[in-house]
Amino acid sequence: MIVRRPVRFALGLGLACIAFPAIAKDKPADPYVAVGKPVDCIQIRSIQSTNVRDDSTIDFVMNGKKVYRNSLPNSCPSLGFEKRFSYRTSMSQLCSVDIITVLWNAGPGLQPGASCGLGKFQPMEKPAK
């Protein structure tokens, strides 16, 4: 009798693991298309908001609704889950040579996580319908 419980638990766990991918949500469609050439830097004071799309993609929404997509050269662990980051720069611009740090929700405050390099900033637009 004692032997059957672990087997049932393992079987149930195995079935749950097999079923999990079917439950996973699909990524929403990308509302933007690339336009023009990527730029090295954007003005910090013009950043209105950011939208972390996944572990390697951040959309920077600028004043005037212009969007620049930053595709990080490498995946940044937990960025897509936490959806928040910090950066430090001594300039008035955020550039492709700068580093971001993922901020983890750790109880009553935020803790620094992985630090990752930015890529170039690709101008994006919503396609005409």
Residue pairs with C-beta under 8 A, 6 or more apart in sequence:
27 54
31 126
32 59
32 67
32 69
32 124
32 125
32 126
32 127
33 124
33 125
33 126
33 127
34 69
34 122
34 123
34 124
35 123
35 124
35 125
36 123
37 123
38 120
38 121
38 122
38 123
39 68
39 120
39 121
39 123
40 95
40 96
40 97
40 120
40 121
41 91
41 93
41 94
41 95
41 96
41 121
42 60
42 62
42 68
42 93
42 94
42 121
43 62
43 92
43 93
44 89
44 92
44 93
44 94
45 92
46 62
46 63
47 60
47 61
47 62
47 94
48 61
48 62
48 63
49 61
50 58
50 59
50 60
50 61
50 85
51 58
51 59
51 61
52 58
52 79
52 80
52 82
52 83
52 84
52 85
53 59
53 80
54 79
54 80
55 72
55 75
55 76
55 77
55 78
55 79
55 80
56 71
56 72
56 74
56 75
56 76
56 79
56 80
57 69
57 70
57 71
57 72
58 69
58 70
58 72
58 79
58 85
58 100
59 67
59 68
59 69
59 70
59 124
60 67
60 68
60 69
60 70
60 94
60 121
61 67
62 68
66 123
67 123
67 124
67 125
68 121
68 122
68 123
68 124
69 121
69 122
69 124
70 96
70 118
70 119
70 120
70 121
70 122
71 119
71 120
71 122
72 79
72 116
72 117
72 118
72 119
73 117
73 119
74 116
74 117
76 100
76 102
76 114
76 116
77 102
77 113
77 114
78 102
78 104
78 113
78 114
79 85
79 100
79 102
79 114
79 116
82 102
82 103
82 104
82 105
82 113
84 102
84 103
84 110
85 100
85 101
85 102
85 103
86 100
86 101
86 103
86 112
87 94
87 98
87 99
87 100
87 101
88 98
88 99
89 95
89 98
94 118
95 118
96 117
96 118
96 119
96 120
96 121
97 117
97 118
98 117
98 118
99 115
99 116
99 117
99 118
100 115
100 116
100 118
101 112
101 113
101 114
101 115
101 116
102 112
102 113
102 114
102 115
102 116
103 110
103 111
103 112
103 113
104 110
104 111
104 112
104 113
